[in-house]
Amino acid sequence: MELLGGIQGMQHAIRTPVGDPAFGPAVTHAVAQLKLAFARHVAATEGPSGLYAGVIDDAPRLAPYLNDLVGDHRTMWSALDELEGRLSDRHPPEAVRRHADRLIREVWQHRQRGADLLYEAYETDLGGET
């Protein structure tokens, strides 16, 4: 599953009515799927052979922005773990939904910043960059 599918799965799960007995299991499953998708995203972007390494090689001026994206990864892992904890600690469903909704927005924004950065790296011709 890719990150977009994980986000969409979470969006679908939190639309389940909170009084529905399926709410908890749906969100639990969606969190697991989003964590898996996010782990794949991090593996594909970070590290010596990741996407970000290629961007640094091709557009070194963007290195500070890549550091911000890596920082996002740490923040989102914490938010995913916190959401998972809220499910196991039996927090009120409305609070779980609010937390999940915030997390979805953060992941969408991260995904957009990454897309913008890739566009900047590969579609903007500054000429003579090294």
Residue frames relative to the residue before (quaternion, step in Angstrom):
aa qw qx qy qz dx dy dz
M 1.0000 0.0000 0.0000 0.0000 0.00 0.00 0.00
E 0.3011 -0.7449 0.5654 0.1867 3.54 -0.95 0.85
L 0.7338 -0.4596 0.2806 0.4142 3.53 -1.30 0.38
L 0.6268 0.5395 -0.3450 0.4439 3.60 0.92 -0.81
G 0.6631 0.5009 -0.3028 0.4665 3.60 0.92 -0.85
G 0.6365 0.5271 -0.3227 0.4613 3.57 1.06 -0.74
I 0.6386 0.5148 -0.3147 0.4775 3.56 1.01 -0.83
Q 0.6850 0.4900 -0.2887 0.4553 3.56 0.84 -0.98
G 0.6256 0.5362 -0.3344 0.4574 3.58 1.05 -0.72
M 0.6535 0.4960 -0.3077 0.4819 3.57 1.03 -0.81
Q 0.6251 0.5322 -0.3418 0.4574 3.59 0.96 -0.78
H 0.6592 0.5062 -0.3021 0.4669 3.56 0.94 -0.88
A 0.6694 0.5207 -0.3063 0.4324 3.59 0.89 -0.94
I 0.7232 0.4383 -0.2812 0.4537 3.61 0.83 -0.84
R 0.5651 0.5641 -0.4021 0.4480 3.59 1.25 0.00
T 0.4634 0.6462 -0.4600 0.3951 3.58 1.27 -0.10
P 0.5095 -0.6423 0.4564 0.3457 3.64 -0.81 0.84
V 0.5301 -0.6727 0.4136 0.3088 3.58 -0.88 0.95
G 0.6529 0.5106 -0.3198 0.4592 3.61 1.14 -0.47
D 0.5387 0.6195 -0.3954 0.4118 3.56 1.27 -0.29
P 0.4864 -0.6755 0.4625 0.3054 3.63 -0.81 0.92
A 0.6172 0.5604 -0.3466 0.4299 3.61 1.20 -0.37
F 0.4596 0.7099 -0.4467 0.2922 3.62 1.22 -0.32
G 0.7020 0.4805 -0.2780 0.4461 3.61 0.66 -1.08
P 0.6989 0.4510 -0.2914 0.4724 3.61 0.74 -0.95
A 0.6346 0.5334 -0.3397 0.4442 3.61 1.01 -0.76
V 0.6875 0.4619 -0.2853 0.4823 3.57 0.90 -0.90
T 0.6116 0.5473 -0.3493 0.4520 3.60 1.01 -0.76
H 0.6646 0.4874 -0.2948 0.4836 3.57 0.93 -0.91
A 0.6624 0.5126 -0.3093 0.4503 3.60 0.92 -0.88
V 0.6247 0.5218 -0.3407 0.4705 3.60 1.02 -0.74
A 0.6506 0.5123 -0.3182 0.4614 3.60 0.91 -0.88
Q 0.6704 0.4944 -0.2936 0.4690 3.58 0.96 -0.86
L 0.6562 0.4968 -0.3132 0.4737 3.58 0.99 -0.83
K 0.6291 0.5270 -0.3382 0.4606 3.60 1.00 -0.74
L 0.6435 0.5106 -0.3164 0.4743 3.57 0.99 -0.82
A 0.6683 0.4904 -0.2966 0.4742 3.58 0.88 -0.92
F 0.6621 0.5023 -0.3109 0.4612 3.56 0.98 -0.83
A 0.6153 0.5361 -0.3443 0.4642 3.60 1.03 -0.73
R 0.6544 0.4972 -0.3096 0.4782 3.58 0.98 -0.79
H 0.6208 0.5384 -0.3312 0.4637 3.57 1.04 -0.80
V 0.6717 0.4887 -0.3001 0.4689 3.60 0.85 -0.96
A 0.6525 0.5166 -0.3162 0.4553 3.61 0.92 -0.87
A 0.6963 0.4758 -0.2745 0.4619 3.59 1.00 -0.78
T 0.7450 0.4213 -0.2296 0.4634 3.58 1.10 -0.55
E 0.7475 0.3785 -0.2175 0.5006 3.60 0.95 -0.82
G 0.6742 0.5202 -0.3666 0.3747 3.54 -1.35 0.13
P 0.7202 -0.4939 0.2900 0.3915 3.54 -1.28 0.33
S 0.7629 0.3047 -0.2012 0.5336 3.61 1.08 -0.50
G 0.4487 0.7118 -0.4346 0.3211 3.59 1.27 0.25
L 0.7291 -0.4375 0.3230 0.4154 3.50 -1.35 0.25
Y 0.6626 0.5246 -0.3165 0.4308 3.58 0.92 -0.88
A 0.6039 0.5508 -0.3593 0.4504 3.61 1.06 -0.67
G 0.6470 0.5127 -0.3158 0.4678 3.57 1.01 -0.76
V 0.6351 0.5187 -0.3311 0.4669 3.56 1.02 -0.78
I 0.6420 0.5154 -0.3322 0.4603 3.60 0.94 -0.82
D 0.6444 0.5130 -0.3212 0.4674 3.59 1.00 -0.78
D 0.7614 0.4096 -0.2008 0.4606 3.57 0.88 -0.96
A 0.8014 0.0852 -0.0095 0.5920 3.58 1.09 -0.67
P 0.1130 -0.8566 0.4991 0.0661 3.61 0.52 1.15
R 0.5539 0.6225 -0.3937 0.3881 3.61 1.15 -0.45
L 0.6799 0.5084 -0.2778 0.4495 3.58 1.21 -0.48
A 0.3501 0.7773 -0.4685 0.2319 3.61 1.28 0.01
P 0.6609 0.4996 -0.3528 0.4349 3.68 0.81 -0.76
Y 0.6495 0.5133 -0.3178 0.4623 3.59 1.05 -0.71
L 0.6159 0.5285 -0.3391 0.4758 3.56 1.13 -0.65
N 0.6130 0.5368 -0.3474 0.4642 3.58 1.04 -0.72
D 0.6252 0.5289 -0.3351 0.4660 3.58 1.05 -0.74
L 0.6540 0.5096 -0.3169 0.4606 3.59 0.97 -0.83
V 0.6317 0.5075 -0.3313 0.4833 3.60 1.03 -0.75
G 0.6210 0.5301 -0.3323 0.4721 3.59 1.06 -0.73
D 0.5949 0.5593 -0.3464 0.4619 3.56 1.09 -0.74
H 0.6266 0.5558 -0.3422 0.4259 3.57 0.96 -0.86
R 0.6631 0.4942 -0.3104 0.4687 3.58 0.89 -0.90
T 0.6527 0.5193 -0.3114 0.4554 3.58 0.94 -0.90
M 0.6957 0.4772 -0.2784 0.4591 3.57 0.89 -0.91
W 0.5882 0.5412 -0.3779 0.4674 3.60 1.08 -0.58
S 0.6511 0.5101 -0.3184 0.4631 3.57 0.94 -0.87
A 0.6644 0.5028 -0.3045 0.4615 3.59 0.94 -0.88
L 0.6347 0.5154 -0.3291 0.4725 3.60 1.02 -0.74
D 0.6583 0.4969 -0.3088 0.4737 3.58 0.95 -0.86
E 0.6430 0.5182 -0.3245 0.4611 3.58 0.99 -0.81
L 0.6418 0.5147 -0.3223 0.4683 3.58 0.96 -0.84
E 0.6400 0.5166 -0.3207 0.4697 3.57 0.95 -0.85
G 0.6539 0.5147 -0.3042 0.4637 3.57 1.02 -0.80
R 0.6277 0.5335 -0.3365 0.4562 3.57 1.03 -0.73
L 0.6337 0.5235 -0.3308 0.4635 3.57 1.07 -0.68
S 0.7184 0.4366 -0.2639 0.4729 3.57 0.88 -0.89
D 0.6781 0.4749 -0.2931 0.4782 3.62 1.17 -0.49
R 0.4357 -0.7389 0.4233 0.2916 3.57 1.31 0.15
H 0.1453 0.7771 -0.5884 0.1699 3.56 0.82 1.01
P 0.6302 -0.5245 0.3843 0.4243 3.61 -1.14 0.43
P 0.5826 -0.6213 0.3933 0.3463 3.59 -0.92 0.85
E 0.6192 0.5473 -0.3557 0.4366 3.61 1.01 -0.71
A 0.6534 0.5009 -0.3089 0.4762 3.59 1.03 -0.80
V 0.6195 0.5266 -0.3352 0.4760 3.58 1.04 -0.77
R 0.6527 0.5164 -0.3137 0.4571 3.58 0.91 -0.90
R 0.6571 0.5074 -0.3197 0.4567 3.61 0.89 -0.88
H 0.6574 0.5025 -0.3091 0.4689 3.57 0.94 -0.89
A 0.6563 0.5060 -0.3057 0.4688 3.59 0.93 -0.89
D 0.6402 0.5272 -0.3251 0.4544 3.59 0.98 -0.81
R 0.6412 0.5070 -0.3196 0.4792 3.60 0.98 -0.82
L 0.6473 0.5243 -0.3121 0.4568 3.56 0.95 -0.89
I 0.6299 0.5302 -0.3312 0.4609 3.59 0.94 -0.86
R 0.6552 0.5073 -0.3170 0.4614 3.59 0.89 -0.90
E 0.6564 0.5143 -0.3132 0.4545 3.59 0.94 -0.86
V 0.6656 0.4885 -0.3084 0.4725 3.59 0.94 -0.85
W 0.6217 0.5252 -0.3411 0.4705 3.61 0.98 -0.78
Q 0.6733 0.4942 -0.3005 0.4606 3.59 0.87 -0.94
H 0.6283 0.5258 -0.3262 0.4715 3.58 1.01 -0.81
R 0.6563 0.5173 -0.3051 0.4567 3.54 0.89 -0.94
Q 0.6648 0.4951 -0.3012 0.4714 3.58 0.99 -0.83
R 0.6341 0.5176 -0.3379 0.4646 3.61 0.96 -0.80
G 0.6415 0.5199 -0.3205 0.4642 3.57 1.02 -0.77
A 0.6553 0.4990 -0.3109 0.4743 3.58 0.95 -0.84
D 0.6423 0.5179 -0.3213 0.4648 3.59 0.98 -0.83
L 0.6530 0.5155 -0.3113 0.4594 3.57 0.98 -0.84
L 0.6496 0.5023 -0.3195 0.4729 3.60 0.95 -0.81
Y 0.6169 0.5247 -0.3437 0.4754 3.56 1.02 -0.73
E 0.6575 0.5165 -0.3016 0.4583 3.56 0.90 -0.95
A 0.6835 0.5044 -0.2845 0.4443 3.57 0.95 -0.88
Y 0.8402 0.2630 -0.0869 0.4663 3.55 0.83 -0.96
E 0.7321 0.4009 -0.2487 0.4915 3.60 1.16 -0.25
T 0.6530 0.4700 -0.3154 0.5032 3.56 1.26 -0.21
D 0.1859 -0.7915 0.5766 0.0805 3.56 -0.69 1.10
L 0.0981 -0.8052 0.5842 0.0272 3.56 -0.37 1.25
G 0.4060 -0.7333 0.4551 0.3005 3.54 1.23 -0.36
G 0.8860 0.0469 -0.0532 0.4583 3.53 -0.91 0.99
E 0.3272 0.7646 -0.5054 0.2302 3.60 1.06 0.50
T 0.1862 0.7363 -0.6410 0.1108 3.53 -1.08 0.88
